Amino acid sequence: MNNKLNIQKSELIGAHVGDGTLYKTSWSLVWELRGGLNEKDYYYTNIVPLLKSIFNIDFIPKFRSGGKNGCFGIQTSHKDISNFFLTNGFNPGRKTHTVRVPDYIKQANNKIKCAFVRGLFDTDGCLRFERINNQNKYTYPRIEFTFASVNLRDDLLNLLTELGFKGFKWGKNYYHLCLSGVTNLEKFIKEISPKNKKHLNKYEFWKIYGWNNPGAAVA
């Protein structure tokens, strides 16, 4: 584990746990971080500066093939990047069902934990609103995560509980975690401080209008 773990590195590790991939080719190790086509701003304004602050390397995110319409993100074989993830406990290959919150994150201070959650939420979390009490509009906030790894779900719930959030879990084949309600949402925005506009636009629309129907706020 990197003994000089800081907020920036913790956030990047969280993003890698969420949407990152480390894999071998015939000539090198490659690291990728990919998101949706509506996340260009997040990559330019957050991921690129984050990588610059850690490695002092400039990256240009690009359109990538994959999925129905393609995706957007960063791909690199730079040794400093791959060595960073190797040093911090991530082996090449599929991590979908085996990944979990690293022990050094669990044992870190709250600022490090919050940064990890921010990176994970910005890449692999969801903010949505549901109808309650027979209302016509979607007013009740839910912060949600869905994983193929039960250990990641349970580790994250424990981490969030330590940070003062109240969540619940469910699922058998896919493992779900939810922080519901206004108190959880406001605390999450303040303390976790997500950076991805696909989440923030929904939150800001809800703050102004008190509701956010599916599709009402576009990142």
URHU-V838353 format. One line per field, one symbol per residue. phi: phi as a letter, one per 20 degrees, with the letter a starting at -180 (. if undefined). burial: 1 if it has 24 or more other ideal C-beta (glycine too) atoms within 12 Angstrom, else 0. A space follows every 50 residues. Layout:
BEGIN
phi: ???
burial: ???
END
This chain:
BEGIN
phi: .ffdfcffffffffffgfcebcbedfcaecdccccffedgffffecffff fffedlcecdfbfcfpmfdnbcrccbdffffffgfffendefofdgedfb ffgffgeefffffffffgffffebdbdbcceclmfededefcecccceef ffgfffffffffenedcbcaocedddcbddnfgfffffffeelgdeffef ffffffffdnbbfgnfddf
burial: 01001011111111111111110000001111111110111111011101 10011000101001000000111111000011011001010000100011 11001101000111111111111111111100000001111111111011 01111110110110101010000011111100011001101101111111 1110110000110000101
END
